[in-house]
Amino acid sequence: MTDGDDRHSLSESIKGRLQDGVQQSVFRERGLLDPDAVIDEDRIVGRDQQLEDIITYLRPALQGNRPPNMLLYGPSGTGKSLIINAVCEQVVELAEAQGDRFGVIQINCQTIKSHDRAVYRLVENTATTAGVEVGVPESGVSTDRKLNRLYGLLSEEFDSVIIILDEVDLLVGRQRDPNDEPAYSKLLYQLSRASQLGRIDGHVSVAALTNDPRFMEDLDGRAESSFNPQDVVFSDYDANQLQAILDRRRDAYQDGVLEAGIIPLSAAFAAQDHGDARKAIDLFRKAGEIANRQGEETVREDHVRDAQREAERDRTLTQMQGLSTQKKLSLYATAIVPVHAERSLNAIPSTVAYRVYQYLTERLDADKKSRDSYLRYMTEAETYNFITSEKRGRGYGSGVHKEYTFVDDPAVVAETLQADFRLEEIEGEDELIQSVVNAQIDEFFDET
Ligand SMILES: Nc1ncnc2c1ncn2[C@@H]1O[C@H](COP(=O)(O)OP(=O)(O)OP(=O)(O)O)[C@@H](O)[C@H]1O
């Protein structure tokens, strides 16, 4: 065979394997389960009141009047973005049909660091929506110039505009002094005053989205009175609503690939949190991805359970990434106690966990911190909600005796930490570590 033949057969084989993957996919239209999928109204469940309210508030835009400002609040994944966008999309179409220019300008404030950046992002999005040049540099000019450009664009390009500020409470900016006005306060004031003061020709209204029910209380008086929104409240979904939401996206999958329990189980896991539809949809999608990865033709309940474990691991990992090595080691030593324990433990005695920590520091040749430091690290872990603790009367020695319980599965915490830092050195030493843990547990119970 020549080199050319080799290359040909390799590329055929790659093509073949790619096609295999495609043919075997359990999905028919995976995009329906993407977090930002734009879905049809008939897939929306249980938000009639919120739809009705927002339709009522936005109707004036089609009648040449200014819609009110709005505050949409409720926990994450309860449909705030979905509902406002679904209504805005229809307003844009109807406005276009009657020859009006209705603009929807949207920013997510989560990653925006300052008031100036937020203003620039608004200019950028307005220019993109209108299909014109941004017309102002990102840096090197004052925020006022950017604001003027924003007002200019809004006046020239649209008759009516809604500005959607997603996760508005996260736009705090750099407050040098705690008494400084947060960036969201300033921005809300400027945007709501601009059209009242005639700095913008058309009608501008602002929809602020937040998870924080006390958002208005934190707003300063001047911003509060000019923003003065209509509230739209989004409550948690219960397991039945989550099931209905998933049921209406069932066609993301091929016919007959979903085992009966998949939708109820995904909904039940998400309902345990606070009824977050995003989480339910993520689990529903991830279960299919896992089935695909394993080359399975059906999605089973254990795929959903694996998806839930993966999600838990991702969340734990993100939270734990910021911890120092010593804190990670303390947490790891504590997590492996219940993982390896042969007798059943209601909670993890700090004494046992600290001795395991001591063993690990020796084994890894790491700094050995005092018992007090270990207890401090664990108190910090408690403030991050990784664990809960209880003080116990039957103390060991003279130190404080505490008992810890993990909020998430300790096996997941241990696995997460193990993948994260030097602990790979002790991979394969499970048996030895298990005997150390059990010896410490036995010693503890003999002593007390
Ligand atoms: N009532 C519903 N019917 C169908 N799908 C829904 C419903 N509510 C939410 N979803 C879906 O759940 C996901 C999250 O919804 P959305 O982004 O609107 O939540 P949110 O309240 O804006 O969350 P956050 O505060 O985190 O931004 C999206 O994929 C959305 O399509």
The ligand as an SDF file (V2000), in Angstrom:
LIG
                    3D

 31 33  0  0  0  0  0  0  0  0999 V2000
  -41.9030   27.6710   32.0800 N   0  0  0  0  0  0  0  0  0  0  0  0
  -40.9560   27.1100   31.3100 C   0  0  0  0  0  0  0  0  0  0  0  0
  -41.2880   26.3120   30.2940 N   0  0  0  0  0  0  0  0  0  0  0  0
  -40.3470   25.7580   29.5220 C   0  0  0  0  0  0  0  0  0  0  0  0
  -39.0300   25.9530   29.6780 N   0  0  0  0  0  0  0  0  0  0  0  0
  -38.6210   26.7430   30.6860 C   0  0  0  0  0  0  0  0  0  0  0  0
  -39.5660   27.3660   31.5500 C   0  0  0  0  0  0  0  0  0  0  0  0
  -38.9040   28.1070   32.4540 N   0  0  0  0  0  0  0  0  0  0  0  0
  -37.6050   27.9770   32.1790 C   0  0  0  0  0  0  0  0  0  0  0  0
  -37.4150   27.1610   31.1190 N   0  0  0  0  0  0  0  0  0  0  0  0
  -36.1200   26.7920   30.5340 C   0  0  0  0  0  0  0  0  0  0  0  0
  -35.1800   26.7160   31.5890 O   0  0  0  0  0  0  0  0  0  0  0  0
  -33.9450   27.3450   31.2560 C   0  0  0  0  0  0  0  0  0  0  0  0
  -33.6590   28.4930   32.2090 C   0  0  0  0  0  0  0  0  0  0  0  0
  -34.6480   29.5040   32.0590 O   0  0  0  0  0  0  0  0  0  0  0  0
  -34.2980   31.0710   32.1150 P   0  0  0  0  0  0  0  0  0  0  0  0
  -32.9480   31.3190   31.5380 O   0  0  0  0  0  0  0  0  0  0  0  0
  -35.4360   31.8070   31.5320 O   0  0  0  0  0  0  0  0  0  0  0  0
  -34.2440   31.2680   33.6840 O   0  0  0  0  0  0  0  0  0  0  0  0
  -33.9380   32.6040   34.5020 P   0  0  0  0  0  0  0  0  0  0  0  0
  -35.0230   32.7120   35.5170 O   0  0  0  0  0  0  0  0  0  0  0  0
  -33.7270   33.7520   33.5830 O   0  0  0  0  0  0  0  0  0  0  0  0
  -32.6090   32.1720   35.2230 O   0  0  0  0  0  0  0  0  0  0  0  0
  -31.3510   33.0770   35.7280 P   0  0  0  0  0  0  0  0  0  0  0  0
  -31.8480   33.9100   36.8530 O   0  0  0  0  0  0  0  0  0  0  0  0
  -30.3700   32.0410   36.1920 O   0  0  0  0  0  0  0  0  0  0  0  0
  -30.8700   33.8410   34.5320 O   0  0  0  0  0  0  0  0  0  0  0  0
  -34.0820   27.7690   29.8040 C   0  0  0  0  0  0  0  0  0  0  0  0
  -33.5500   26.7450   28.9960 O   0  0  0  0  0  0  0  0  0  0  0  0
  -35.5930   27.8740   29.6080 C   0  0  0  0  0  0  0  0  0  0  0  0
  -35.9330   27.6120   28.2510 O   0  0  0  0  0  0  0  0  0  0  0  0
  1  2  1  0
  2  3  1  0
  2  7  2  0
  3  4  2  0
  4  5  1  0
  5  6  2  0
  6  7  1  0
  6 10  1  0
  7  8  1  0
  8  9  2  0
  9 10  1  0
 10 11  1  0
 11 12  1  0
 11 30  1  0
 12 13  1  0
 13 14  1  0
 13 28  1  0
 14 15  1  0
 15 16  1  0
 16 17  2  0
 16 18  1  0
 16 19  1  0
 19 20  1  0
 20 21  2  0
 20 22  1  0
 20 23  1  0
 23 24  1  0
 24 25  2  0
 24 26  1  0
 24 27  1  0
 28 29  1  0
 28 30  1  0
 30 31  1  0
M  END
$$$$
